[in-house]
Amino acid sequence: MKYIDLRSDTVTVPLMEMRELMITAAVGDDVYGDDPTVIKLENMAADMVGKEAALFVPSGTFGNQLAIVTHTKRGDEIIVGSDSHVLMHEVGAAAVISGVQTRSIDIIDKYMDPLKLKKMIRSKDIHYPDTGLICLENARSDGTVLSLQNMMEIKKVADEFNIPVHLDGARYFNAVKALDIGNKDMARYVDSINICLSKGLCAPIGSLLIGTKIFIEKARKYRKLMGGGLRQTGILAAPGIYALENLTERLAIDHENAKYMAGKLNDITGINVYKNRLDINMVFFTIPEDILKGEDLITGLLKKGIKINGSEDGEYRFVTHYYISKDDIDYVIKAVIELIQ
Ligand SMILES: *Cc1c(COP(=O)(O)O)cnc(C)c1O
């Protein structure tokens, strides 16, 4: 049975074109620097965002944590968004791997207040840890994007104190499309970026950590330390190349489909869509329990061939991607209406 899977854009399976490229990919031992397909992917990614170098890593979590360990020293404090993936969904890895403590900053109405950020940066005091890194996330996992202007303001504060900025750009190209800017425009305001190939870009595995040559050289050694030195990785890099060449522009279609679905969902009595969080391929909404119980929604939709996640803090999240068409959305809307009636 073919499911309509709205749980995440991570559910996207590789396209047939990707699988064909995997079969014929030129490969070598990447720990020796011998894999031409990996080298091609890394150079292509760095060029696309206007940075010097890139490194293929197994996952987005790996890329973020590798960035943290490379930028900081043990005992540092890093400043992260209070709802960020790095803080909320990476198993406390920053404490375990890098030995850093996190200090969280609230992002309110798609805005990180640079003055608030400035106040959080530690002065030289014998009691204080050093502020070693500022982590941003764009696009954000709550469906919104930070403006370019805001990123510029943050970078300005960071530069004043000589603190590097890392961007968790798991959905970097979603943010680029949402802001209608060039691929390089956002990268300018950060020192390193993590970009996931395996979300909306449909590759089976992998992320890219991107930054200066010196930073990536240092990260390469830490990647080995963390067990991420892979061998004939060209097989995995080949679909990544296909994704960067062919699938970044079409993310705009996922955004359009999310807005289409949001409009239809919001028309259903009782459903409340968060209309100010429709910047990318995600729709957040609530359904009061007296209209439809959470478990009835989940099991009811599953019976109709639709997979969704349970609510988090009362919010549902439906995610559009390569395998979700407008017809699929119409079918989902019909199914939700049937369950409510
Ligand atoms: C998915 C995601 C990650 C981590 O990616 P994994 O490959 O699942 O480890 C990091 N940051 C954000 C914002 C994400 O959405």
Ligand as a Chemical Component Dictionary entry (heavy atoms), coordinates in Angstrom:
data_LIG
# 
_chem_comp.id                   LIG 
_chem_comp.type                 NON-POLYMER 
_chem_comp.pdbx_formal_charge   0 
_chem_comp.three_letter_code    LIG 
# 
loop_
_chem_comp_atom.comp_id 
_chem_comp_atom.atom_id 
_chem_comp_atom.alt_atom_id 
_chem_comp_atom.type_symbol 
_chem_comp_atom.charge 
_chem_comp_atom.model_Cartn_x 
_chem_comp_atom.model_Cartn_y 
_chem_comp_atom.model_Cartn_z 
_chem_comp_atom.pdbx_ordinal 
LIG C1 C1 C 0 16.461 17.054 11.130 1  
LIG C2 C2 C 0 17.175 18.182 11.752 2  
LIG C3 C3 C 0 18.470 18.033 12.265 3  
LIG C4 C4 C 0 19.183 16.702 12.398 4  
LIG O1 O1 O 0 19.188 15.874 11.357 5  
LIG P1 P1 P 0 19.335 14.273 11.534 6  
LIG O2 O2 O 0 19.860 13.879 10.204 7  
LIG O3 O3 O 0 17.972 13.772 11.831 8  
LIG O4 O4 O 0 20.307 14.022 12.620 9  
LIG C5 C5 C 0 19.084 19.146 12.769 10 
LIG N1 N1 N 0 18.467 20.330 12.797 11 
LIG C6 C6 C 0 17.232 20.524 12.326 12 
LIG C7 C7 C 0 16.622 21.874 12.375 13 
LIG C8 C8 C 0 16.537 19.451 11.798 14 
LIG O5 O5 O 0 15.290 19.622 11.353 15 
# 
loop_
_chem_comp_bond.comp_id 
_chem_comp_bond.atom_id_1 
_chem_comp_bond.atom_id_2 
_chem_comp_bond.value_order 
_chem_comp_bond.pdbx_ordinal 
LIG C1 C2 SING 1  
LIG C2 C3 SING 2  
LIG C2 C8 DOUB 3  
LIG C3 C4 SING 4  
LIG C3 C5 DOUB 5  
LIG C4 O1 SING 6  
LIG O1 P1 SING 7  
LIG P1 O2 DOUB 8  
LIG P1 O3 SING 9  
LIG P1 O4 SING 10 
LIG C5 N1 SING 11 
LIG N1 C6 DOUB 12 
LIG C6 C7 SING 13 
LIG C6 C8 SING 14 
LIG C8 O5 SING 15 
# 
